[in-house]
């Protein structure tokens, strides 16, 4: 099922004194991570996602027994061994669909670090012509580049991208030929990383 893609390459943290030009050159040398995402849990009678790496090995998984997908509060993205990586939590008392992405198992500790906010685009007079379907806002400076992103395109058609202020894609959802909408590709640039890219996809899927 998995496509032939480049392996995941870890991004080494850069000291603050390194210029943005050097950082950009290093990013360009690192290949993007291409994952095959299956919109289905491997567990029986369970909603979720199963994500494979370039070699066809299990990379991430999300298993949720709650069948009422429109009201799920917490979703936990795990690695292949079941270790919590990120928690995607619905923000309560919000007029628009809004999700907060936390480090690790956000339900297990009250001190979990919030990383990103993913909010559905507000439909109004000024935003009616916008191509955006969601806005991504950083909540922590632990990211390599703490900047806001916008999600453009159509997730329903499996053709959308997470873009920075310059319009460069840091993550893309692409159709996978002849397999339907439940299996697609996720391309994540090192700037964002595969786990956060997958967490954004989960939040958008819930919207």
N, C-alpha and C positions, 0 to 999 in steps of 0.2 A: 504493500500500500504506500510505503514511504517513497518519496521521490529522491533521485540522486542529487544531493545538495552538499554544500560545504559544511564541515563540522563546526560545532560551536567553539568559538575562540574567546577566552576570557579577556576582558578589558582591564589592563593594569591601571590602577589609580594614578593620576598625575598630580604632582605637587603644584601648589598655587602659583609658583614662580614660572612655570612653563607657559609660554605664550600660546594663544588660541590658534596661531598658525601651525605650530608644531603639533598640537593636539589634533587639528583637522587632518594633517598629513598622516598621522598614525592611524586615525580612524579609517582613512581611505585605504590603508594597507591591509586592514582587517576585513575579511569577507563577512557578508551578512549571514545570519543564521536562518536557514530555511527549514520550517517545520511542517509536518503534515498533521492537520487537526481533524479529528473525528468527533463530531458533535453527538457523542454517545458515551455513556459510562460502560466500563467492562463488567460492572456488577449488575446482577439481575435486578430488574424492576427499580432502576436507579437512574436519575437524570445526571448528566454531567458532560465532561469532555475527556477525550483520550488523545494525547499528543505524542507523536513519534519524531525522533531525530533523523539525521541524514542516513544513519545505518539501519533504520527500521526499529531501533530500540525505543522503549517507553521513556519519554522525557518528562512529561507532566501528566497529571490526572486531576480530575475534579469529580467527586461523587456526592450526590445529594439525593436523599431519600424523599425529600419534600416534593410532592407532585404539583403543588400550587406555585408554579414558577413565577407568577406575577407578584407574589407577596413574600418571596424568600428574603430573609434579612442578611444572613452571612453565607458567603461561599468561600471555601478554602482551596486555593491552588496548592497542590502537593507535588513533590518530585516522585520519581519512580518507586522509591522506597516508602512513600507515604509520609514523608516529613513535610510539615506545613511551610510553605514559602511565603505566600501572600494571602491576606484575607480581603475579599471584596465585600464591603458592607453597604447596604442601602441606607442612605441618609434619611432619617425620620423627619416628619413635619416639613417636607420640602414640596413646593408647588410643582416642581419639575423633577423628572427622574434624575437622581443624583446619587453617585456611589463614591465611597472613600476606599482607597486601597491602602492597607496596613502591612507592615512587615510581619512575617510569621503568622501564628494563630492569634488573630486579634481578639477572639473570644476567650482566650486562655489567660490574658493579662490585661490589666487596665492601663498599662504603660506602653502599649504597642505604638510604634512610630507610624504616623500617617505619611504616606509617600505621595499619593496623587489623588486629585478629585476629578471624577468623570461626570459631566453633566450634559444631559440632552439639550440640544439647541432650542432656545426659546423662539417660538413662532410668533412673529409680530410684523408690523409694517416695515421696520428697518431690516429685519432678518429674513423677510420672505424670499429675497433673491439670493440669499447666501447658500453656498454649496455645502456648508458645514452641517453635520448631523450630530456632533457632540464637541464639547470643549474639555480639554485636559489641563488641569492647573496643578503645578507642583506645590506640595505642602511641606517638603523637607529639602534641605540643602545637601542631602547626602547623594543626590543625583550628580553625575558628572557635569551636566549642564542644566541648572535649575531654570528652565524656561517653560512657557506655556505652549501647548500644542492644540491643533484643531484636527478633528476627524472629518474628512471629506469623502464623498462618494455614496455608494449604496451597499450597506452590509447585507441586506436581503438578497442582493445579486452577487454577493461575495466579491465585491470590487470596491474597496475603499482604502484610504491611507491616513496614517497619523502624520501630520506635517508640522514643521516648526515655523517660526516667523518668516523665514526666508523661502518657505514653500518646499523645502526638502523633506522627503519622506523618511521618517525614522522607523516606520513599521507599515507593512502593507498586507491586506487580505486579498488573495487572488484565487480565482476559480481553479479547480483541478478537473481536467477534462474527463468527461464521460463517467463521472461518479456521483452526480447529483449535488445538492446543496449541503448535505451533512458532512462532506469531506472537502476540505479546502487547504490551501497553503497559507502559511503565515511567514512573512519575511521580516526579520527584525534586525535593525542596524545595531552595532555595538554601542552607540550613544545611548540607546534606550535599554537594550538588553531583552532577551527572550522572555524571562518571567514577567516583567512589567508589560511587555507587549501583549502577552497572553492574558494578563489580568485586565487590560483595557478591552480586549476582545470579549471577555466574559461579561464585563459591565455593559458593553453595547448590546450584546446578545440578550441580556436581561431587560433592556429598554424596549 
